[in-house]
Amino acid sequence: MGYRHALVTGASSGIGRALALELAAGGASVVLVARREPLLSALAEDIERAGGRALVEVLDVSDADATARAIAAVDERVGGLDLVVACAGVGPALDEPSWSWRAIAAPLHVNLCGAAASLTGALPGMLERGRGHLVGVSSLASFGALPESAAYCTPKAGLSMLLACLRLDLEDKGIAVTAVHAGFVDTPMVAHRRSAMPQLLTAAEAARHIARALPARPARIDFPQPLAWAARLGARLPRPLHDALLRRLAR
Ligand SMILES: NC(=O)c1ccc[n+]([C@@H]2O[C@H](COP(=O)([O-])OP(=O)(O)OC[C@H]3O[C@@H](n4cnc5c(N)ncnc54)[C@H](OP(=O)(O)O)[C@@H]3O)[C@@H](O)[C@H]2O)c1
């Protein structure tokens, strides 16, 4: 895969955990970031037993300033990160109306500010070296408005926009920026969902798809097809048709 030092936030569970395993199997030394230290240490042991290398960095990315400082320090400590994947995320609160600040605050702090701090924290070092790869795990849910999803769609749309802007600013400086727009993946985040999850992937399948696509340093990794096409098309429908369709699907 070609990465020497990678960092993955949200590595204690789900997609981030599976991606860390893929990157380690591809030869990268992986810095595992999340809050739950026992899960990170267990993953580091799994990676090392399989012949790979891993470091644990316990971090709450909702503290954005501390996160940017910590990632910059890791970059220096490991001698330069080639890849930073901002995967840490939280789903919408289940016990709050989706329009309430109590529902919106945590996803904004973690999924948007935490991701922005994780990615930009690595940038001073990458810019100095003139190479690197920044990856943000966004969602097909960032493509357009969805009912009862303000808390989840808003930070994901912000993250996708951040990545698109960073790409414009950084690609001529040797730094690639990739936005991952994933569909439904079977992880603890979606365990509570009762509505249909078409084309549901396992975390391992999703991670394999992302890891295989990364070396080409693409602007976007949108999957699975045809769900990604449907999401793209849905977002471009005339507004009254779009809204009526979504309300019908939500019933
Ligand atoms: N599952 C899906 O269908 C789906 C679809 C599209 C996109 N995504 C995105 O994929 C990413 C991973 O989600 P997942 O489905 O794999 O969920 P998950 O299994 O619940 O994993 C979430 C990860 O984020 C970490 N995290 C949460 N809050 C954090 C914080 N404040 N500081 C540091 N780490 C934090 C968690 O670690 P700790 O709790 O140990 O801190 C955990 O490792 C998310 O950004 C999610 O939005 C998921």
The ligand as a Gaussian input file, in Angstrom:
#p B3LYP/6-31G(d) Opt

LIG

0 1
 N      -21.787000       2.713000      10.054000
 C      -22.234000       3.372000       8.988000
 O      -23.261000       2.981000       8.359000
 C      -21.496000       4.581000       8.487000
 C      -21.816000       5.064000       7.201000
 C      -21.146000       6.177000       6.706000
 C      -20.171000       6.790000       7.465000
 N      -19.882000       6.309000       8.716000
 C      -18.866000       7.005000       9.476000
 O      -17.799000       6.123000       9.737000
 C      -17.113000       6.543000      10.915000
 C      -16.921000       5.343000      11.831000
 O      -18.207000       4.923000      12.288000
 P      -18.563000       3.412000      12.623000
 O      -19.796000       3.097000      11.893000
 O      -17.357000       2.571000      12.461000
 O      -18.990000       3.577000      14.153000
 P      -18.453000       2.962000      15.533000
 O      -18.194000       1.507000      15.378000
 O      -19.414000       3.423000      16.549000
 O      -17.048000       3.690000      15.738000
 C      -16.955000       5.043000      16.070000
 C      -15.523000       5.327000      16.446000
 O      -15.387000       6.726000      16.727000
 C      -14.703000       6.876000      17.963000
 N      -15.106000       8.099000      18.640000
 C      -16.366000       8.529000      18.911000
 N      -16.327000       9.670000      19.616000
 C      -15.012000       9.968000      19.795000
 C      -14.312000      11.015000      20.442000
 N      -14.979000      12.014000      21.064000
 N      -12.961000      11.000000      20.432000
 C      -12.284000      10.006000      19.808000
 N      -12.872000       8.980000      19.172000
 C      -14.223000       8.965000      19.168000
 C      -15.108000       5.635000      18.780000
 O      -14.107000       5.369000      19.755000
 P      -14.250000       5.609000      21.342000
 O      -15.675000       5.451000      21.704000
 O      -13.334000       4.555000      21.908000
 O      -13.719000       6.987000      21.559000
 C      -15.096000       4.573000      17.698000
 O      -13.780000       4.090000      17.520000
 C      -17.972000       7.656000      11.529000
 O      -17.411000       8.907000      11.214000
 C      -19.313000       7.465000      10.844000
 O      -20.044000       8.655000      10.800000
 C      -20.515000       5.222000       9.234000

